[in-house]
């Protein structure tokens, strides 16, 4: 089900997709009190193969919990990314427990696993989400992913066809990566965005090399000047993939790849996203479980407006989850929209 909605219309001075994208991760938006952050406790989830993923759990202290929201950050982001902190705090304030999960080699987790991060490593993230859903017991669970995290969220929803998760009742994907080959090309096209991601990735690789010097030597990678070149070199040296195109295909979500999602899902994107081409969303085949929202404005992971630079989805996700919780409580099938 598709919805081209104009409900998000920021002030004219915020109608630039690149500006929106920059603001999404700007640290000054995370200033101020954050009860969700203050309530957080560190947890390490161990999956099969002894993969360990670092996360932070913020249970409700003074309210009865409405449910659990699991947040998945974007590539080279972390549980401390501004959009994760703000969204988590907003949902925490509305009565939800929050679990912010790091992918391997993101945040302060490079030491936990010898192997390096690849976006194709779905199984370990799926297992972590499944464990968290069990931990939540009878509470409803909501999975929300941003950018690459949105891609993971959609693949987790698809995997539920084979391995259901009983209390995972809704998946939300904000600016999800559908075509990683195109997104890599788009990042490399824009100097500011390329430098931002490349700097973070190189810093991450240096940290990994320092921790595992007998395994990794990234010296020939550190001088490369674009994301595609680094991807090519790493895959050649440290993976079984024959090419980047083969690797990208493994986690692409195009055409009919998510047409049979068994769990209610909301996908949100913007026409002016400089990283994720909107054309691919119009080609998606979706079932009645899946609601696609395409805004005219919003950039990547942003949808920011107002003097306090709040994201549109901070309140709207909470409103949607509240409606689902209420409908579940009275035994109705929820009909939700954003």
N, C-alpha and C positions, 0 to 999 in steps of 0.2 A: 504494500500500500504506500503510495507516494503522496506527499503533501508539500507543495511549493507555497510557503507561507511568508508573509511580510510582517509577522508579529515581532521580529527583531529588526528594528530600524534605529541604529545609533545616531547620535548627533552628527551633523555633516562633517565636523572636523575629525570624526573617528570612522569615516567611511573609506578608509584606505586599508586594503588587505594586509599590506606589509607592516603598517603601523599597528594594526590589531595583533598581528603575529608576534611582533616584538614585545608588545605590552603583556601578552599572555604569560610570558616567563620572567617579566621584570621583577626583580627582588623587592622593590619598594612596595609592590602591591601586597606583599606578605607581611608588612610591618603591622604592629599592633598585637593585641591580645589574641591568643588562639587556644581556647579551652581544649579543643581536640588534641593539639600538640602537647599540652600540659598533662593530659590524661594518658598519653601514649606509653606503652611498655614494649620493649624489644622482644621479638620472637624470631626464632629460626625454625623454618619448616624443612624437614628432611623428606625427600621423595625417593623413589626407587633409584638404585644406582648410587645412593649416598649423595645425591645432589642436595645442596643446602641453599635455601633462599631466605633472605633477610626481610623481615617486615616489622611493622609497628601497629599494635592493636590498641585502640582507644575505646574502652567500654564506657557506657553511660555511668556517671557517678551519682547524679541527683534526679534522674528521670527514669521511668520505666522504658526500656529499649523497645523501639518499634521493629527493629530488625538490624541486620548487618549489611553494610555497604563495603564491598571490596573495590579498591581503586588501583588501576594499572596505569603507570606513567608511560610517556613516550620514549623513543630511542634517545639515549644519552641524557635522559631525565632521571628522576629518582623520586623517592617518597618525600623528598624535601623540595621538589619543584613547586613553584608558586601556584600553578593551577591545581596541583594536588592538595596543597595546604589549604587553599581557599575553599575548594569544593568540599574537602573533608570537614573543614570547620563549619561550613554552612549546613551540611547534612548532620553533623554532630549536634549543632544547635537546634535542629528540628527533631532530635530524639533518636538518632540512629547510632549504633556502634560502628566504628570505622576501622577497617584494616587496610593499611597502605603497604603494598607488596612491591619489593624491588625485583626486577629481573636479575639474573646473575651478572656480575661485573658492573652493576649500576649501584649508585650510592656507595656506601662504605662496605662493600661485600666482595671485593676482588679476591680476598684471601680464602673465601669459603669453598671455592671449587677450582680445581686445576684447569679444567677446560675453559675455553673462552666462549663468550656469548655469540650465539647466532640466532637470528629471528625465527629460524625453523624449529627451535627447541620448544615446541608446543607442549609435549608430554609433561615436562616438569612443572610448567605453569598450571596446566590442567589439574595435575595431582595436588598442587598446593591449594588451588581454589576448591577442589573437592574436599580436602581435609578441613579447610576453613568452614565450609558448609556443614560438615559433620560437627565441628566444634560449636557451631551456632545452634545445634540441636533442632528444635521445632520453630525457631525464628525464621521469618522470610529473609532471603539473601538477595542482594542486588549487586550485579557486577557492572562496573563502569570503567571503560578504558579510553585513553586519549591517544590519538595518532597511532603509533605502532602498538600501544596498549589497546587501542580500539580494534586493531587488526587481530590481536591475540583474543580479545573478548569475543569477536565474531567467530573465530576458529574454535574457541571453547564451546560456544553455542552450537556450532555444527557438530562437534565431537559428541555432544550430548545425545545425538541420534543413536550412537552405539553404546554410550555410557551415561545414562541419565543421572542427574543430580536433583533429588526430589524437591529440596527447598530453595533451589536457585530459581527465582520466579520472574526475573527480568534482567535483560542485558541492555546496556546503553553504550554506544560507540560514538565518541566525539571526534570528528575529523579523522576517521580511520584510514589508514593506508590500504588502498586496494591494489595498486599496481606499483610495487617497489622499484621497478626499473624506471618508470616514468618519474616517480618521486625523487629518486637519486639524481636523475637528469635535471629536474627542476631545482633541487637544492644547489647543484653545481652552477646553475645559470645565474644565481643571485649572490654577488660577493659577500654581502653582510650575513646572509643565512649560511652560506658555505663556510665562511670563517668561523661562525658561531659553533656549528656542528663539528667541524674539523678540529678546532681547538679542544673541545671537550673529548672527542674520540682519541686524539693523540695523548692527552693527559691520562685517559683511562688505560691506554695501551702501555704507557710508561709505567704506570702503577702495577700492571699485571706482569710486566717483564721484571720489575724489581722484586716482586714476590716469588716468581718462578724463573730465575735466570738460566737454569739448566734446560728449560723447555722452550722459552720464547726469546727470540732475538728480533726485535722490531726495528733495528737501526735503518734498514733499507726502506722502511715504511714511513718513518717519522718525517722525512723530507718531502713526501708526496704532497701535491697541492690541491687535490680535489677528492671528493668522497668516492667517486667511481674508481679512481686509481688505487686508493687504499683498499677498497673492497676487493678488487681484482687480485692484488698482491697477497692479501691475507687468505683468500680462498685458495690461491695457488699453493701457498706454503703450509697451511694448517687445516685444510679440509679435504674431503673426498669429492667435492664438486668439480666438474670439468670447466665450468665457466660461471660468470656472474649471472648470466641469463638463466642457466639451469637452477641456480640458487634462488633467484628471485621468483621463478615460477612456483617453487615449493610453498611459498606463503602468499601468493597472489590471490585476490578474491574478486574475480571478474565474471561477468556473464551470469551463469546459473550456479555458481559455486556455493552460494548461500541461499538457494531458493527454498530449501526444505528445513529451515531452522525450526526445531521443536519447542523453543521457548520464546515467549514474547520479547521482542527486540526493538529498540529504537536506534536509528542511525541519524546523526545530525552532522551536516556539513555546510559549507558556504561556497557560493559561486566565485568569490574573490580569494579563496585559499591559494596562496602562491606555491604551495608544496603538493597538494593533492588535487589533480585535475578533476573538475566537476563532471566532465563528460562521461567518465566511467560509471558514475552513480546512475545516470539515466539509462545505462545499458544493463543494470542489475535486474535479474529475475527474482521476485520476492513473493512470499506467500502471505496469507492473511495475518500471520503472527508478527510480521515485520513492518514497522512504520518508518518510512524515510522522510526526513525533513531537510529541505534544501533552502537555506536562507540566501538572500542577495548579498548580505554583508556578514562579516564575522572573522575573516582571515583564518588562521590555523590555530585551533585549540583556544580561541579567544572569545568572540561574541561579547565584547566589552563596551559598556556605556556608562554614563553618569559621572558625577564629580568624584566618586569614590572608586571608579574604574572596576565595578563589579561585572562579573560574567553573567550573561543572561541565563546560562544553564545552572548557576548556583542555586537559584530559587526554583527554577522550573523542574530540575531533577527531583528536588524534595517534594514539590507539589505532585509530580507524577507518582513517586513512590508512596506518598501518603494515600493517594487515591487507590493504589493497588492494595495496600495494607487494609484500608477500609473495606474495599470490595471483597477481599479474602475473608475478612472477619464476619461479613454477613452472607458469605457463600455465593457471591456473584462472580461471574467471569469479568475481569476488568476491561473496560474499553478506555484506553488512555491515549492522549495526544499531547503534543507539545506545540 
